[in-house]
Amino acid sequence: MAFAEAKDVLLLLIPLLAIQLGLQAFCLLDIWKFNRRKRDRQDRWVWTIVVLIFSLLGPLFYLVFERK
């Protein structure tokens, strides 16, 4: 019985993990490759730390507040 419950929880967590990793990858690529002229180096490091430490909220904050 416990194995079935753990399996159900994993089936719910896998899509969330995929979304989180996808958002982090997109934001890190955007910070370091796509918008190279827009930001100074210190600002890039700060956003990189925010995106990596705050797993799901960090990329969302970046997309809402920084990306234009």
N, C-alpha and C positions, 0 to 999 in steps of 0.2 A: 504494500500500500504506500509506503513512504517513497519508493522508487517512482511510482506513477505521479505523485505530487511533485517530486523534484523534476521530473521530465516536463510537467506542465509549466513549472516556473522557468525552466530553461527555454522552452519554446516561446515564452513571453519576453525573455531577456535578450535573446539573440537578435531580433530586429532592432531593439533599442541600442544594442552595442554596435550594430552595423551603421545605424544613423549617426551615433556619436563619432565613430571613427571616420566616417565619410565627411561629416562637418569639420572635424579637426583637420583632416587632410586638405580639404578645400580651402579652409581659412589659412593654414600655414603656407600653402602654395600661393594664395593671393597676397599674403603679407610679404613673402620673400621673392616671388618671381614676377607676378603680374603688375604690381604697382610699385615698381622699384623707384621711380622718380618722385612719387608723392610723399614718401616718408623719410625722415632721417633715421639713422641707424639705431639710436636709442629708442625711438618710438617702436621700431620693429621688434626689438628685444622685449619690450614691455608687453606688447600684444602677443608675442610668442609665449611668454610665461603665462599670461592670462588664459590663452587658449589651451595650453597643456595642463595647467593646474585645475582650473574649473571645468571639468570634463564636458558637460553638456551646456552649461550656462556661458562659459567662456567664448565658444564660437558664436553663440547667439548674441552676446554682447558686442562682439566684433562686427557681426553682420548688421546689427541695428545701429550702433553708434559710430563706427569708424568707416565702414565701406560706403563709398558714394558712387 
